[in-house]
């Protein structure tokens, strides 16, 4: 197959500077090769052949893991110092095209999995051809590759096109609750490597699948499913008497905490947590998508330089009429979503806040603190699941995660069910559904 190099230019990216080479194909498509290092006549060149996915790569869709794979692959190749990333522009929807992919989404929303959805449209499960990708590798002078993929069909397709695939390097990504069934179908029906690794076990190592910890608890349609997550010492403290809370849990447990964020639509804290800890609330310790950050702040005490306002993830601030209108306008001009909801005794009304988040598309919400928010949600009966990390640490006097719930009798306490226990390093993760 004849492929023609049309242009070559350096491209600086957040992962490093790549030598971008565009190849015009006989089909009319243009393939882009992002090259780092000297790959000509190089053997076993680390290579990613990435199938175009407009919804995942450019729009951040959480129905698939394509965007996460794209960014992770670029980072891995840049770190290697020599490699090739090929963007296959005629591979949208595994080769069926953008419109048909969206039609398949409609079928999936009606209950079909990704395989049956294609069949229902009279389309093949995978219509991709790898001849043009092979032609690009030949033009680059690459004789053999180590292929970054979880897909055995891609390996077979490239080999059939004449590419010498010497080794396969899986791409681990943290699952999201919205793509969990899609990833499971690819593993169970298409023989893909399980991208999310194994369900979390002790000790955590690499990417872990935390969906089992999140459970299957549902909620009414008027609010998200709410999962409380906090780390505490063995004697039940989330901070010392002076307020220090870093770090109660060890790094393996914090890695699981980041995977939990990656699986959820949103992560919520009160403004007190922001003022005290200045958390980023992003996904950094696993390859996954950062959730929408949500801050409860009735009077907008949020500092303008708070890390949760940085543009590495989206942010929603839920406030009340008591907040200054000028401050709301400033936040909105800086790309922060500000929603005014009713108050309750001078604080953000929690039920109203959750209802607003549901209208904004938040279906699964992880709540990480602080104690006032955790206590308020429990008192209001707005919690579906609790995940507590217990560290092998005794603090003594300090801050408890849960305050007064107005419980006078043991029989009136909040009952939990469907226990999950997972040791992670020296910590222990405990999870339950809240009994209804």
Buried (B, 14 or more C-beta within 10 A) or exposed (E): BEBEEEEEEEEEEEBBEBBBBBBBBEBEBBBBBBBBBEBEEBEBBBBBBBBBBBBBBEEEBBBBBBBBBBBBBBBBBBEEEBBBBBBBBBBBBBBBBEEBBEBBBEBBEEEBBBBBBBBBBEBEBBBBBBBBBBBBBBBBEBBBBBBBBBBEBBBEBBBEBEBEBEEBBBBBBBBBBBBBBBBBBBBEEBEBBBBBBEEBEBBBEEBBBBBEBBBEBEBEEEBBBBBBBBBBBEEBBBBBEEEBBEEBBBEBBBBBBBBBBBBBBBBBBBBBBBBBBEBBBBBBBBBBBBBBBBBBBBBBBBEEEBBBBEEBBBBBBBBBEEBEEEBBEBBEEEEBBBBBBEBBEEBBBBBBBBBBBBEBEBBBBBBBBBBBBBBBBBBEEBBBBBBBBBBEBEBEEBBBBBEEEEEEEEEEEBEBEEEBEBBBBBBBBBBBBBEE
